[in-house]
Amino acid sequence: MFTCASTRFVGSGFKTKYMQANQRILPFLAIVLALTFSACGLFKPVSQGDRGQRGDEEEELGEIVGRRVWNPETQQWEPVREVHEPMDTISWTELPREAFPPIRSRPEVVAQAGKTLPDDTELKDRYAVAFLLPFMTHRNQPGRPDIYTHSYWALHFYAGARLAIEDIEAERGSAPLDIYVLDTKASTAEVRRLLASSTELAGADLIIGPYRSANVSLAAEFGKTNGKVVVSPWAAASGLTTDNEYFVQVNPSLETHCKTLMRHALETRPDTAEIVVVVRDVPDELARLEWFREAAWEFAGRRDTVLFQEFIVRDTTSDFHEFQIGPMVAPEGETIFLVPSWSNENFIYAVLRQLLIAQQQGSVFNGVVRQQRQVRVYGMPQWADFERIDVNFYEKLQVHISS
């Protein structure tokens, strides 16, 4: 059997005693090599699209064709014209503007849609927005070029908000907003003082901030008492306020993450799929199991049912080589794993590596792999910042990350 290959010898005068002693077989060898390379296409004419130099450019573009293949019957390069895959099509329906008017925040449009606003809704021509952020101005000295380290978060956040306001101005011609900026100094006492005495906060329609959880709780209660919307862009703790329709928590709590993962897994799983929650044998992660149980009970509508298995890892080695999670992968169908952990990247790597190996083993019957096992994994947002884990792990294991 001959294999086409390209071999290059560097240098001149390369000769061996075997070549000198076998001059008589060289003509035969030359014929064999010529036939071999001819079969591999070495002497085919170069495709028009592969020429290194082109002639004069034509004034008009010719026919647009796909790739070319060599036709041994015609001894020419010919374009491939057959379509072997289904073609995508786009279809749309134009909706009448009268029946589907554009979304606007004006009462006449709301009336056209057959809806009414709450009695206490007030539409304004301008809105007052107060930013309550820890700029730490008292820690920055006038005239000094450097900025206090802990001031950067507030500066960056406010700079992003200003960019958003500029986008509104560019789109509408002007932004109907009156912006007020207040420095909390990262102090609970200062937040209390501002909430009690600031005329800007008293007249604000929207309060954005603060940063620390304790200060967020104070602002949330202020908004609840005074009917002002408070948006917390950072705090993720639960229990900051209760029964507060004026509080918006942008960054969800860990409890919300866990319950959302479980609900999504239950809503999208096939009927035969198994769900496994994987945690380490440490207090913080064991406590998270209760959130998954509550989410499953809420989904089922009763508390006397078990919708998932719990897999507790008691391996204390540095690389987690002692535990075995592969047997939890079902031989057929899909197995869904929820892993509410992120503090130890080695642990996540060990879990994903074992699951990938188990998935690739497939279902074996009489020594023959019938089909590959199906694995789906749910993880935490911090996984996106891991450096050791190959992105192929995420793709092959259908990793879903909450956000």
KAZIWO-V79153 format. One record per pair of residues at least 6 apart in sequence whose C-alpha atoms are under 6 Angstrom apart, sorted by the first residue. I is the first residue (numbers start at 1). J is the second residue. D is the distance in Angstrom with one decimal. If there is no record, write none. Layout:
i->I j->J d->D
i->I j->J d->D
This chain:
i->67 j->79 d->5.7
i->68 j->77 d->5.9
i->68 j->78 d->5.1
i->68 j->79 d->4.1
i->68 j->80 d->5.8
i->69 j->77 d->5.4
i->69 j->78 d->5.5
i->70 j->76 d->5.9
i->70 j->77 d->4.5
i->126 j->176 d->4.6
i->126 j->177 d->5.5
i->127 j->177 d->4.9
i->128 j->177 d->5.8
i->128 j->178 d->4.7
i->128 j->204 d->4.8
i->128 j->205 d->5.2
i->129 j->179 d->5.1
i->129 j->204 d->5.6
i->129 j->206 d->4.9
i->129 j->207 d->6.0
i->130 j->179 d->6.0
i->130 j->180 d->4.6
i->130 j->181 d->5.8
i->130 j->207 d->4.9
i->131 j->181 d->4.8
i->131 j->208 d->4.9
i->132 j->182 d->5.1
i->132 j->208 d->6.0
i->132 j->209 d->4.9
i->132 j->210 d->5.1
i->133 j->154 d->5.8
i->133 j->183 d->5.4
i->133 j->184 d->5.6
i->133 j->209 d->5.8
i->133 j->210 d->5.2
i->134 j->154 d->5.8
i->134 j->183 d->5.3
i->134 j->184 d->4.8
i->134 j->185 d->4.8
i->134 j->186 d->5.0
i->135 j->151 d->4.9
i->135 j->154 d->5.4
i->135 j->183 d->5.4
i->136 j->151 d->5.6
i->136 j->185 d->4.6
i->140 j->148 d->5.8
i->168 j->175 d->5.8
i->169 j->175 d->4.8
i->184 j->190 d->5.8
i->184 j->191 d->5.6
i->188 j->215 d->5.8
i->205 j->228 d->5.8
i->206 j->229 d->5.1
i->207 j->230 d->4.7
i->208 j->230 d->5.9
i->208 j->231 d->4.9
i->209 j->232 d->5.1
i->210 j->216 d->5.4
i->213 j->235 d->5.7
i->217 j->240 d->5.1
i->220 j->247 d->5.9
i->223 j->229 d->5.8
i->223 j->230 d->6.0
i->224 j->244 d->5.9
i->224 j->246 d->5.8
i->229 j->246 d->4.6
i->229 j->247 d->5.9
i->230 j->247 d->5.0
i->231 j->248 d->4.7
i->232 j->249 d->5.0
i->232 j->250 d->6.0
i->233 j->250 d->5.1
i->234 j->251 d->5.6
i->236 j->251 d->5.2
i->236 j->252 d->5.3
i->236 j->253 d->4.4
i->237 j->253 d->5.2
i->238 j->253 d->5.6
i->259 j->292 d->5.8
i->259 j->295 d->5.2
i->273 j->334 d->4.9
i->273 j->335 d->5.5
i->274 j->335 d->4.9
i->275 j->308 d->4.8
i->275 j->336 d->4.7
i->275 j->337 d->5.9
i->276 j->308 d->5.6
i->276 j->309 d->4.7
i->276 j->310 d->5.7
i->276 j->337 d->4.8
i->277 j->310 d->5.0
i->277 j->311 d->6.0
i->277 j->337 d->5.8
i->277 j->338 d->4.7
i->278 j->311 d->4.8
i->278 j->312 d->6.0
i->278 j->339 d->5.0
i->279 j->285 d->5.7
i->279 j->312 d->5.2
i->280 j->312 d->5.5
i->280 j->313 d->4.6
i->281 j->312 d->5.9
i->281 j->313 d->5.7
i->281 j->314 d->5.3
i->297 j->303 d->5.1
i->315 j->322 d->6.0
i->315 j->323 d->5.8
i->319 j->346 d->6.0
i->326 j->354 d->5.8
i->326 j->355 d->5.7
i->326 j->358 d->5.2
i->329 j->335 d->5.8
i->331 j->363 d->5.4
i->332 j->373 d->6.0
i->334 j->374 d->4.5
i->334 j->375 d->5.6
i->335 j->375 d->5.1
i->336 j->375 d->5.9
i->336 j->376 d->4.7
i->336 j->377 d->5.8
i->337 j->377 d->4.7
i->338 j->377 d->5.9
i->338 j->378 d->4.7
i->339 j->379 d->5.3
i->359 j->373 d->4.8
i->360 j->372 d->6.0
i->362 j->369 d->5.9
i->362 j->371 d->5.5
i->362 j->372 d->4.0
i->362 j->373 d->4.9
i->363 j->369 d->5.5
i->363 j->370 d->5.6
i->363 j->371 d->5.6
i->364 j->370 d->6.0
i->375 j->397 d->5.7
i->376 j->397 d->5.5
i->376 j->398 d->5.0
i->377 j->399 d->4.6
i->378 j->399 d->5.6
i->378 j->400 d->4.7
i->378 j->401 d->5.9
i->379 j->401 d->4.9
i->380 j->401 d->5.3
i->380 j->402 d->5.7
i->381 j->401 d->5.6
i->381 j->402 d->5.6
i->381 j->403 d->5.8
